């Protein structure tokens, strides 16, 4: 079954120790995918480098600078992309499945327009259930930020946290900075 989602609601289930993503379609049908801690940890380990590869042509900096720009972009997205908080309204729930893999596909926008999307396809183990949803880069960063808030007790590292402990002095005459 392939399902195109219009929105995602995420919540953490303490009893099952799983993150649940409820995908809502245009006709208010809903499918819930459950994500384990280990799966999310593996996804977070790979996602930043995948995103940097996808946008490397737009950011031709050395890898360290690309990571800092990606981190900045992630934090900016957390502030700028709107999200709705509260209880989800019940819809027509179809099924629940365990998310086994996520395919990431960068779709090019038309020339001169900024409608480029990253399509996520959430799959179960047998690939019998496929949930597709498209995000802008900013929306994807926001989703990951919201997911990390939901599972903060999992103590997963945020791969976009940059080390901001540096000091620049304009008066460094002898090239020593403290």
N, C-alpha and C positions, 0 to 999 in steps of 0.2 A: 504494500500500500504506500503510495506517495501522497504526502500532505504538504500543502504550501501554507506556511504560517504567516500571519500578519503581525503578531506580537508575541512576546515571551513574558511570562511571569515566573519569577524564581523564588523559591523558599526552601529553607533547610528543615528537614525532618529529623529531629533529635532522636526519636525512637529508632528509626532505621539507620541513622547516621549517614544520610544521603542527601544530596542536593537534588531538588525536583525542579524541572523546567516544564512549565505548562505552556504549550504552544496553542495559540488561538487562531482560527481561520476566519475568513470573511463571513462565513455563515454561522459564527459563534460555536462551531465544533471545536473541541479541545482534545489534545493528546498530551499526556504527561510522560516525560522522559526522566529517569532517575540516573544520577551521576555519582559514582563512587569517589572517594577521596583520592585513591590511587590514579584513577583515570584523569581527574582534574589536575593532579600533580604532573602527570606526563604531558598533558595538553599545554600547561603553563610553561613547561620546560622547552617546548618546541615552537610555540606561537610567536614569541618575539623575533626569533631569527627568521621565521617564515615571512612575517610582516616586513622585516628589513629587506629581505630578498625581493619581495614584491614591489617595494618602493625605492629600491636602490638607484634606479635611473633618475628618480626625482631628487635624490639626496646623494650626490656623488662625493661624500666625505669618507674619510677613513672609518673603519669599523667602530672604533671607540666613540667617534663623534656621531655616527649613525645611532648608536645605542642611546647617547644622551639626547639626541633629537627625538627619538622614539619615546623615551621617558617623558620628555617635555610634552610631546603630543598626547600621551596617555593622561597626564595630569590636567592638561588643558581641556581634554574631552570630558573629564569627570566634572568640570565646572560648567561646561557649555551645553552639553546634551541633556535635554529634559527627560525626566523619568517620573512615573506616577507611583506613589506609595499608597498602601492601604490594602484592604481585603479584595481579592479577586471576586468578581461576580460569577456565579455559577453559570456554566453554559451547557452544551450537549457534550458530555465527556464520552469519548470513543474508547480509548484504551490507555494503558500504562505499559511502558517498556523500559528496559535497562539500556542506557546509551553505551554502546560498545565502541563506536568510533565516530569521528567528525571529519568530514571532508571539507577542506577550505578551497574555494575557487575564486580567483579574482576575475571579475567580469569587467571588461573595458567599457567605458562610457562612449558615447558618440563624440566625434571630434569637436573640440571647443566647448564641451559641456562638462560639468563636474558631477555627472550622475554615475560615476564608477562605484560599483558595489562589490562587496565580498560576500559570496554566497556560502552559507554554512549548511551542510547536509548532515543531520544527526541520524545515525544508523544503529539498529539493534545487531545482535551477534550474527544472525542469519541474513541480514540485509533485506528482511521481509518488510520492515517498517523504515521508511525514509521520510524525514521531516526537513523541508527546505525553507530557508529564510535568508533574505538579503539584508546586508547592513552597509552603511558607509563605514569608512575606517574609524571615524569618530564614534559612531554608534557601537561598533564592535568593542572599542576601548571602554566605553561606558558600561556595556554588558559585562565585560570581564571585571570591571571595578565593582559593580553591583553584586556579582557572584562572589567576589572575594569578601565583601561585607557580610554576605549571608553565611559563609563558612569560616568566619574569622577564628572560631575555636579549633579549626583543623590546623592552624599554625602553618599555613602554606606561605612561602615567600612570594611577594609581589615582584615579578620579574622586571617591572618598570620603575622600581624605586632606584633613583640615582643617588650616588654618594654626593651629598651637597656640603660636605665638611671641607671647605677650602676657603682660603683667605687671600685676597689680592691687595697688595700694598703699592700705592703709586710712588712711595718714597724708598724703594729698595735700591739704595745706592751701591751697596756691596753685594748685591744679588742674594742676600739671605732674607728669607721671609719666615716669620714666626706665626 
